[in-house]
Amino acid sequence: MSVRNTCPSCGASARSIFYKMENAPAHSVLLLETRQAALEYPQGRIALGLCQACGFIWNTAFDPALHEYSARYEATQAYSATFNAFHRRLAERLIERYDLHGKDLIEIGCGQGEFLSLLCELGGNRGVGFDPAYVDGRLDGPARDQLRFIADFYSEKYVTYQGDFVCCKMTLEHIQPVAEFMGTVRRSVGDRPETVVFFQIPNATRLLRDAAFWDVYYEHCSYFSPGALARLFRRSGFDVLDLWTDYEDQYLMIEARPRVGKAQRPAPPALAQEETPEVIAAEVALFTENVRRALREWRRKMDRLRADGRRAVIWGGGSKGVAFLTTLGLRDEIPYVVDINPRKHGTFMAGTGQEIVGPERLAADRPDVVIVMNPVYCREIQVELDRLGVAAELWPVG
């Protein structure tokens, strides 16, 4: 597919390509039931481009036709106590800050509805969630009767659904026409100045600074720093209330309200957290240099393991794991991948074909090294290894 030269966020044509990957699996978290299906899964190209005008980063070679968001899409993190504690803290913060009690809530890209359910349970709210991968019957809890789910992409045909609070978590990065999408959200909010809009996405600044090649994968076609995200929201007709990062700086959050009746007023000043496009351009330049070093270092680590006769497995059967394995070209070096989500057990990693197994496998196999795809879970993983009596060394990727 030919590259897209026009920035999907601001419409500028000034862009530069700084990172490429061929043969990236088009999906990382579909449940693939055979190794052959995993090895033969469709692939796409990644060619990350930087908009020099607004600081937005996108995969200029992205082809949405390769994607399949369906019941086979398994992205829930709700099996982790660490993640659930974060989710609860976030829900409590939003409920307290915006008095979300007895309100109507909308979540775009709700997954299996865990966060929307939590907001409704803790605040006595009513919720409507949109997600094509939603599977009826998986969610249960005290707020179930206060919830409604629509197993479809959120689009213009749903703008008549209005809420006091609009939430969109870990979804915008999967959408390339981001300005068009935000226009739809703005039209759905209408002239309701008290409506709060909350988005959570991966923090591209952390990706760049850590040379985190394992966080670059095909599903994520759009990447935002705080400044690029705030500029998109303002161009879309919102006033930005707050920007912050959480989950060890992995997640970027934004809170906003619609700009109503302020056409003649000066725009509010940028928040302190917003960097300029020039700063992001400098971060991109460092990433280009540092990612080569990171790839060399990981290849040396894997070569040393093999030379020493030591065995390694990966913990984390999601997108980070797929990107790590495929970018480094690891197959036989990693015999299997561990994940705590039982729905993934017995399925296979897209691109490289390792089977995904439960932690109990480690008690019998006793690897020397466990490569942890997300360092935020190291403590949780160590507790599980101790329970199993496994003395493996943890190697977090970040």
Secondary structure, DSSP 8 states (H G I E B T S, - for coil): -----S-TTT----EEEEEEEEEEES-SSB---SHHHHHT--EEEEEEEEETTT--EEETT--GGG---STTB----TT-HHHHHHHHHHHHHHHHHTT-SS-EEEEES-TTSHHHHHHHHHHT-EEEEE-TT--TTS--STTGGGEEEE-S---GGGTT---SEEEEES-GGG-S-HHHHHHHHHHHH-S-TT-EEEEEEEBHHHHHHTT-GGG--TT--EEB-HHHHHHHHHHTTEEEEEEEEETTTTEEEEEEEE--S-TTS------TT---HHHHHHHHHHHHHHHHHHHHHHHHHHHHHHHTT--EEEE--SHHHHHHHHHHT-STTS-EEE-S-GGGTT-B-TTT--EEE-TTHHHHH--SEEEES-GGGHHHHHHHHHHHT---EEEE--
